[in-house]
Amino acid sequence: MSKQKANRKRVSPSSARFNVGDRVRVRHGIKDEGYPDMPLGGWAGTIDQVRKHKIYSVHWSRETLANVHPIYKKRCAIDREVLEEYYLSEGDLEPDIGGPLTMEQPTRIAPRPLSTSDQFDRLRMVFGLTSDDFLPAVDEDSLEAYYDHLAERMSLPGEAHDCPPEKFFNRSMRRTVKVIALDRDFAWNETVGIFCTIQSADKEEVVPLTEVEFRRTDPNRQLVDDFAAWFQEDFPDQLDNEWADIPNFIFQNVRKDDGVVERNSPKAPESAIGGGFGTVISSYFLNAAMFGAVVGSAVAVVPWARWAVCFCGGALGVLQASFSVRHARTEMPFVAPRFQKIANGTTGTLTGIVQGALIAVMAVGFIGAALGFTAGAVMSWFLSGKSWKSLRLVPRHILLAMEFGVIAQLVYLDRASATTGVVYGALAGGGGGLVFALSVVLIIPLIAQKDLS
C-alpha cells in the first residue's frame, strides 16, 4: 500500500496485531499495488512503523532485497520509489517463524504502456524502449538515433528565436531567425548536441539545436524541448548510466565564419547572464526604475489604479508561476534539477506580477499607451528598414514608448501628482530592481549545474 494511502487512515493502532520490531512475511498472493505483475508473497522484513488503521511500514531484510526481481528494482529507480520498505495492511502479513525464504517471482512481466503526454515516455519512444527501460546516455549512437528521429518529424523551415545561454536574462536581445534544416555536415557531437542551420537577416549560421526556441504553438517546440531535456540530462536517474555526471554549467559557444561551433571551458555566471555583473545590474535597475515610474504615476493620479495593479499583477503572477513550474525543465536548463521548479516559479511569479501591473497601467492610460505604441512602431519601422510584416509585436523599445506615453497622459491630467508618483515610483522600482539583480548574481552560482568532469 502506498504511503499516501497509509497517511490518510484515521483509526487508532492500539489493537494492532504486530508491533515495531516484529519480523513478518507477506502472505502469498499479495501483489504490489503500483505494479500488479509483481507479487510480494514470501517477502520478509521487520515492522518499522505502525500506522493508523493497522497499516504497517515493513523494512525488507537483506536476503529479501538480494532476491528482488531486477525489473522491480529498475522500476523503483525509474519511478523514484523507495525499494527498502513498503506499506502493507495487517491482513497482508503473517508472523515470520523462520525457515527458507520462498519469495514469489513474476510469471509474466507487463510494462506500463507508454504515453505521449509523458516526456519520459516520448523519449523512450524515440529509442524504441519500454517503460521498464532507462533512457540511453548521450553518445554517438544515441545522438545518431535522435538525429534521424528529428529529421523525420520536424517540419522545417520554421520561424524561431535564437537564444544562446548568455541571452537568457536578456530576452529582448534574441533574434528572430528561420531554422532552415538540421545540419548535415556537422550533424552532431557529444559536447554540443545536434546542429541546425539558421538564417538571420544578414547571414546563415550553424548553431546547436538547443539554442533555438520555437513558438509554443509550433509542433517543433515539443520535439526540441524533449531533445534538450534528454541531452542536458535533466533527469540523470532516468539514464542507463546511473552515476552519470551532472552536465556542465554554462559554456560559451563561439561561432566561426565557416559555421563551426566550438564550446569553450565553462564561463563564470556573469557570462551566462549576458555582459557581466555590471550590465545585468544596470539593466535590471533601469528597467525596474521605469516600471516603478509608470506605475507610481498611475497610482498617484487615478484612485482605482492601485486596485487594478494589485488584481492584475496578482492574478497573472499566479498563472505565470504555475505555468513556469510546469515547464521548468525547458525554461532553465542550466539550473540544477532540484532547483529548477523553485527558480522558474520565482521568476514566473515576478514576471507575471510585472506584466499584470503593466496591463493595468496601460488600461488606465490607454490613450497615451496607444499613442506611444504608434510612435514606437513607426520609429521601429523606419530605423530598422523592415516591412510592417516583420515588425515584432511589442519589442522593448515599443514598450518603452508606451510607458512614456502613459506618463505623458497622466502628467497632462495632473502634473503635480504624476510628477511625485514618477519620482517615488522610480526610486522604489530602481531599488527593488537593484536588490533583485544582486540576488540573481549571488544565487546563480549556488543553484547552477556544476561541471563534475
Helices and strands as residue ranges (DSSP letters): H 3-7, G 13-15, E 23-26, E 44-51, E 55-60, H 62-66, H 70-78, E 85-89, G 90-92, E 93-95, H 119-126, H 140-153, E 158-162, G 165-167, G 171-173, E 175-182, E 188-189, E 193-199, E 204-208, G 209-211, E 212-214, H 219-231, G 236-238, E 251-255, E 261-266, H 269-272, H 276-301, H 305-326, H 328-331, H 337-364, H 366-384, G 388-390, H 396-413, H 415-447
